[in-house]
Amino acid sequence: MEIEWLPVTQKLSFRKFIEQSDLLEELKYDFNEKAELRHTETHGPFAFNYYKNVLERNSKRYWALGHLLEQYIYELLEKVCKLQKVYIPPEADKEPRSFFFMSERALSNHHSALLVLLQDHGVFRAGQWSQQAIIHHGLQHGSQIPCIQMALQAHYDVIVLNPNDNFVDQHTGEEWKGLLTQNGEFASKKMVQTKSFFSLQESLQCIPKRCSNTPEEHMAYIWDYFISKTEGKDVAFIVHGYGGLVFMDLLVRKKWDVMSKVYAVALIDSEHHVGHQLGRDVQLLEWIKQHCREWVTSPKPLDKPATTVLKKEFPIVSAGTEKHNLAPSSSLQSIFKYFRKALKAKAANFSRVSIVTRSSTKRKQSA
């Protein structure tokens, strides 16, 4: 995949984040012209074992790298993809709260489709399919930016969920305030000592974020107060891993609303369980059969049928990879082809219904 979307400039370089963190010696890394994370001197890939055979220190260094990547991706979402950061709930500006990203006209542009991205569970945040994939395979495989750019180019509006942003650490709240300025930009001075980054893992006392305690609650809130408010939107979802379970939870909670608004769902190596979540609801089972398709990890080529013992409720095809964290990037082109066909079929069905309705009306008038 071409990566012209990545502006490898000093202004938006990942190196800037590292230089402002007092981790300059421990993390001599930046993204190259291929969007791969490489050592700035040796040009080699990321090496976990920086402190020779000291697992705890190496783990904390890896965690610090992940936090810096999180902030870097947020900046790319805003400055490269031109998405807006939206805090939830809007009125709770005096307490810890979560946020998500959406395109400027996501709620007001009634003539475009809306794509919602729902990631797997993990330490990573909005804009990432897999932190591990970003570190070891590059932004084009682990971040959601190629997917977002593809959607925007196809005239979709986009909502990027942040389902794993559930808590704030009680003991380190003050350190986090020193880390970032109010608008999310890094402060100009040296912001935090290395030990401050490393101490963030020490505390187990966390404060839950209202309306985002869990991925399910985060999804339900954004559906109720944002997605459901759109009129005339054709909504599509891409869900990965645990995100599939979260979507099925939403489908059960908001049955008729979801079925009326969502025209296609692309599940990627999903953790949902139809039997446990949907039960024997005939209407839901018929709806997912018509509107869902899953791409699963498989040794088979991309899009080849991939049968599984437990999942038979809707079409299942190969993601073209056996690695869970690479499945989103591997199946991306196929997913957008599926969306185009599904939207075309929906439009054709709407036209047939309109013709039948008009014909029925004429017969009544002439009778």
N, C-alpha and C positions, 0 to 999 in steps of 0.2 A: 504493500500500500504506500502511495506517495505521502510524504510528510511535509508538504509545503505549508501546512497549517502551523508548523512549529517555528516561531521567529527566534532563531538562535542569535540573539542580540545581547549586548551587555545589560540593557535595560530589563529584559525579562529572563535573564539567565538564572539557572538554579544556583550557580556559584555565589551569586549575591546573597542568597539566603544563608549559605554556609559561612560566608565571610562576616556576617553580622551576628553570628551565634557563638563566637568563641570556640568553635569546633574546627577551626581552619586546619590544624595539624592532623586531627584524627580523621577528618573527612575531606580528603583532597579529590573531590569528584565533581563532575559536571556532565551535562548531556552533550554528546557530539552532534554532528550534522545529520546523523541517522536516528537521532532521539534515543541513543543508547547511553546508559550511565557508565562513564569511563573515568579512570584515574587521570588526573590532569598532567601527571608527569610520566607514568609508565604506559598510559592508555590502555591498561588492562581492565577487566571487569571488576565489579565490587568483590572485595575479599572480606569475609566475615571475621576471620581469625587475626585481627589487628594486634590485640594483646595476646601474646603467645599462650594458647591453651588456658586462658582465663575466661571461662564461659560467661560468668555474670557480667563482667565489664564489656565483653564483646556483645552480649545481648542488649545491654543498655545503649551501647553505641549504635546498634542496629535500630533500636527503638527511636533514638534521637534522629537518625536519618529518616525514618518513617514520618516523624512529626514534621520535619522540614519539607519533605515531599508533599505532605498534606497541605501546607501553606502555599507551596509553589503551584500545586494543581489548582487551588482556589484562585490564585492570581491569573492563571491561564484561562480558567473558566470566565472570568470577568473581562480580561483584556484581550484575549485571543478570540474566544467564542462570543464575547459581548453579552454574556448572561448577567442577570441581576441577582444579587444576593438578597434573599427575603427571610427575615427573622420571624420565628413563630414561638408563641402567639405574639402578634404585633404589639399588643398593649403591655406585655410583660417586660418592659425595659429596665426594671429594677431587680430582676432576678435572672439566674442562669437560664438561657434558652437556646434552642437549636435554630437551624436555618436550612434553606435549600436554595437552589438556583433555578431561574427560568428565563426564557427569552422575553424581550421587552413587551411583545404583543401577545404573549401566550394566552391571556385571558380576554383580550379584546378583539383579536383578529378572528372573526367568525367564519372566514372562508378558507382556513387552512387546517390541516390535520395537526394533532398534538401528539408528540411522542414523549412517554414517561419512562425514565430509566430507574430501575430498582435493583440495586446491587446485592451481592451475597453478604452474609454476616462476617465480621472480622474487625480488626483494628483500623482498617482504612475508612476513609470518609468520602464525601461527595466527589464525583469526578474520577473515581478509581474502580476498576473491575477487580484488580488485585495488586496490592502493594508489592508482593513478591515478584509478580510478573514485570512491574515497572523497573524494579531494581535489577533483575537478571535478564530481562528480554527487551526493555525499553518502553517508552511512553506509548508507542503505536500499538503495543500489545496489552499493556496493563492499565492504561488510562482510558477514560470514556471520550476523550477529545476527538479521535477519528470518527466515532459514532455520531457525536454531536454535530461535527462539521458536515458529515454526510447528510444528516437530517436537515440541517439548515439549508444546504444546497438544493435539497429536494423540496424546499418550501414548507417544511414542518416547523411548527413551534415546538419548543423543548422544555420539559421540566426534569431537573436532575435532583432526585431525592437524596436525603442524607440520613438513612435509617439507623446507622450505627452511632450517631452522635446523641447518646442517651444520658450522660452524666457529666458533672464537673467535679473535679477533685477538691474536697473541702480543705485539705491541708496546703494545697498549692495554688489556690485561687489568686493570691497576691502575686505569686511568681508569674502566672499567666498574664495578669494585668500588665506587668512590666515587660512581658515579651512582645505584646502587640499594642499598637495604638488603637484608638476607637474605630477607625475606619478600616482596620484589618491590615494596614501596611506595616511593614517592619519599621521600627524606630531607627533613627539615623545613628544613634550611639550603640556601643556594645550592649546588648540587651540583657543577657543572662549568662551567668557562669556555667561551665560545663556541668558542674555538680547540680545546678538547678534543673537542667534537663534530666539528669540521671535520677534525681530525687523524686521526680514526678511519678515514678513507678512504685515508690516505697509505700505510699499511703493507700489504704483500702477503704477509707471513709469517703464516699462519693454522694453528691447531691443529685437526685434525678432531675432531669429537665422536663418541665411541665409540657404536656401534650406530645412528648417524645420519649417517654420512659422506655419504650420498646420499639422495635421496627414496625410492629403491627399498629401501635398507637400513632406513630409518626405518619404512616401511610394513610390511616383513617382520617387523621386531622387534615392533611393536605387534600385528600379527596373531598371532604365535607366543605372546607372553606375556600378551596381554589378550583380544583378540577370540575367539581359538580356545578360550579357557578357559570361555567362556559356554556354558551348556547350555539348549537349548530356545529359543534366540533366533532370530528371523527378522531377518537382517541385510540392510540396503540401503546402497548407496553413491551419493553424488553426487560426480562427478569432473569437473574442469574442465581443459581444455588438456592440459598434460603429465601431469596426474593420471590421464588415461585410459591413457597409456602405462605409468604406474606400476602401475595396477590390473591391466592385462593381464600385466605382469611377475609380479605376485603370483599371478594365476590359473594361469600356467604353472608357477610354483614349487610352489604348494600346491594342485594341481589338485583332488583329491577333497575336501579339507577345504573349499575355497572353494565348490565346486559344491554341497556338502551344506548349507552354512550361508547362503549369499547367495541371496535370492529375487528381487532386482531391482537393476539398475545403471542410473543415469541419467548418461549421458556428455554433457558440454557442450562443443561445439567441440573435440573431443578430438584429441590428437596421436598416438594409438596407431596401430599398423600390424599388422593381423591377419596378413597374409602373412608378415611377418618374425618376429613374436612367437609366433603360435600354429601357424604352419606348416600342415600338413595333418592335424592331430589332429582326427579326425572327432567325437570326443566333446566336445572344447572348442568346435568350430565349431557344433555343435548346441546346446550350452548357451548360448552368447552369443546365438544366434538367438532362443532362448526367453526369455532373462532380461535382455537389454540393449536400451536405446533411446537414441538420440542426438538432441540438440537442437543444430542448427548455425546459424551466422550466415547470414542469408538476407533478401532483401527481401520475402519472402512473409510473410503473417500467421502468428501463433503457431500451431503444431501442424499447419500445412499440410505435406503430404509434400514433402521437399526431397531430390531425387536428387543424388548426386555420382558422379563417374566412378570413383573408387577404392574407395568404401565401399558395400558392398551386403550386408554380412553380417547386419545386423539393421535394424529400422525406423529411419528417419531423418526427422526433422521440423524445421520451422523454429523457431528460438528467438525469433522475433518482432523481431529486431534484426540489424543488419549490423555491430555493434561487439562484438568478442570480449570486452572487459572488462565489457560490460553484459549479456551472454548469461545468466549465472546468475540475476540478479534478474529479467530479462524472462521466463524460462521457469519460475520457481519454482512458481507455482500449478499449471501443467501437470504438472510433475514429481511433485508430491504427489498429484495425481489419478491419475497412472500408478502410483504406489506403492500407493494404495488398491485399484485394480483388480487389481494383481499379487498383493497379499496375500490378497484375496478369492478369486482364482483358485487360489492355493496351498491355502487352507483348504478349498475345494470339492473339489479333487483329493485332499487328505488324507482327507476324509470318504468319497469314493468308494472309495479304497483300503481304508479301515477296514471298510466294508460288505462288500466283496469278501472280505476276510480273515476276517471273522466268518462269512460264509456258507460259505466253504470249510471252516472249522473245524467248523461244525455238520454238514456233509455227512460229514466224516470220522468224527465221533462217532456218527452214526446208522448208519454203514455196518457 
